Amino acid sequence: MTKMRRVVVLIAVAGELLVTSSVQAMNLVSASADVAPVVEYKSAKIRWRYKLKNGVMYKRLYNYTAKKWLGSWVKAD
């Protein structure tokens, strides 16, 4: 009978520990104002730019993301 009593007491103690135990959450990633967010572009924004010279329309590709010209001026059709 004492062995059965020990098992019951152990189960009761284990159940009490499981029910009354608390869990605390911790923030693993600190949000710091000193760190600037990183922005990565998936693709460059590239558009045609046009100019009219001596009555002839020309076009040239411009990369708005890098703010650079691509290629040279060609006649627009």
C-alpha positions in Angstrom: 0.0 0.0 0.0 2.9 2.4 0.7 4.2 1.9 -2.8 0.8 2.8 -4.3 0.7 5.8 -2.1 4.1 7.0 -3.2 3.0 6.7 -6.9 -0.1 8.7 -6.2 1.8 11.4 -4.4 4.4 11.6 -7.2 1.7 11.9 -9.8 0.0 14.6 -7.8 3.2 16.5 -7.3 4.1 16.2 -11.0 0.6 17.3 -12.0 0.8 20.3 -9.7 4.1 21.3 -11.1 2.8 21.1 -14.7 -0.3 23.1 -13.9 1.2 25.8 -11.8 4.4 26.3 -13.8 4.6 29.5 -15.9 6.3 30.3 -19.1 8.0 33.6 -19.8 8.5 34.8 -23.4 11.7 36.6 -24.3 12.3 38.9 -27.2 15.2 37.3 -29.1 15.5 40.1 -31.7 16.1 43.5 -30.2 14.4 46.4 -31.9 17.0 49.1 -31.9 16.6 52.6 -33.3 20.2 52.6 -34.3 19.8 49.9 -37.0 18.4 51.1 -40.3 16.1 48.7 -42.1 17.7 47.1 -45.2 15.7 47.5 -48.4 16.5 45.2 -51.3 15.0 45.9 -54.7 13.9 42.7 -56.6 14.3 44.4 -60.0 15.6 47.7 -61.3 13.1 50.3 -62.5 14.1 50.8 -66.1 12.1 53.1 -68.5 12.6 54.7 -71.9 13.5 58.5 -71.9 12.7 60.5 -75.1 14.1 63.6 -76.7 13.3 65.5 -79.8 16.3 66.8 -81.7 16.0 68.5 -85.1 12.5 67.0 -85.6 13.7 63.4 -85.0 12.5 61.5 -81.9 15.3 59.6 -80.0 15.0 57.2 -77.0 17.4 55.9 -74.4 17.0 53.5 -71.5 17.3 55.0 -68.0 17.7 53.1 -64.8 15.7 55.0 -62.2 16.8 52.7 -59.4 20.6 53.3 -60.0 20.0 56.8 -61.6 22.2 55.9 -64.6 21.8 55.9 -68.3 21.8 52.5 -70.1 23.1 52.4 -73.7 23.1 55.3 -76.1 20.4 57.4 -77.9 18.7 55.6 -80.8 16.0 56.7 -83.2 12.5 56.0 -81.9 10.2 54.3 -84.4 
